[in-house]
Amino acid sequence: MVTRNRISVLVFVASQAAFLLIGCIVAAFGDTPAATSQETAPLANSSVDLTLGGAVIFRLAGPAGGGTLQGRLDAVTDRLNAILAHPDIGPSDVVVYDPPGSPPEIYVLGRALVDVDSASAQASGIGTPLQTAVVWAKRLQQILPLVDIRLNGEPEPTVPPDPPLVVTPRLTEVGGSVGEVDWKRHLVISLSYSPIKSLTPAQYCDSIRLRLLDTIIAAGATPIVASTCSCPGLPAHSYDVMINSTRLITVTKDEAVAAGITSAEVLAEIWCGNLQSALSTPDSTGGQNQLAHSGKEPE
């Protein structure tokens, strides 16, 4: 498989023998972006261009939500890194979510990538936030299928010049209707329901997997055991899937219904069994908890 290494806010994508650069080019509003190296100066409170495969994809301007421009850039870069780890991204996986009363957002594979606020739209010089989001999304439709993970020797996909783009006010139409949590290539959890209404099932499962990763890293060399419990304070007919003493996920009746399982207890037991099986799988070095020592997931 193709691999990537993150260097500061720069992401290098290896595609066969060629290296494509996601570069962060700092530019004051109205200036022509200059070439940048791996050493980037601290970002001023102006704007920054995010380039992918040598092409400018979008321009972010100003801090968002009381943060900094650098923080916003880092967050978008992290999301883009995670999205590019998925193979076979197609143009239809890029969607513009336009909720009433809020800035439009671009989703890829059912995962929020970037919101398009008024400042960024103004800095881009394209038009309204929605018009800007559409242009950015169309750029992503063209470039993402060419730079996601592909097997060595796999041919480059052909991307149509003007594929359809979905613009929707409904979160249920942005993709990611099924989320999965895997570990050591074992499917542990599959969900078509998110208890957090602002997240797609795919986003919700991504958050569970991060919690699993953090919990296993924190365990160190301690043996890891998955279990279920009907813990105090849970809603009726709900069960927790635990990693040692840490709650991984609360399984409710709604999740069971969405999965076609008779009860939350049965579904929790199924997920617990999947998780214990995955955790018990030796990694390539022969150990069962190499993650605790290396800080990364075993293959």
Secondary structure, DSSP 8 states (H G I E B T S, - for coil): ---EEEETTEEEEEETTEEEEEEEEEE-TTS------SS-----SSEEEEEETTEEEEEEES-STTS-HHHHHHHHHHHHHHHHTSS---GGGEEEE--TTS--EEEETTEEEEE--HHHHHHHTSSSHHHHHHHHHHHHHHHHHHHS---TT-------SS---EEES-GGGSS--SEEEEETTEEEEEES--SSTTS-HHHHHHHHHHHHHHHHHHHTTS---EEEE--TT--TT-EEEEETTEEEEEE-HHHHHHHT-S-HHHHHHHHHHHHHHHHTS--TTS-S-THHHHSS---
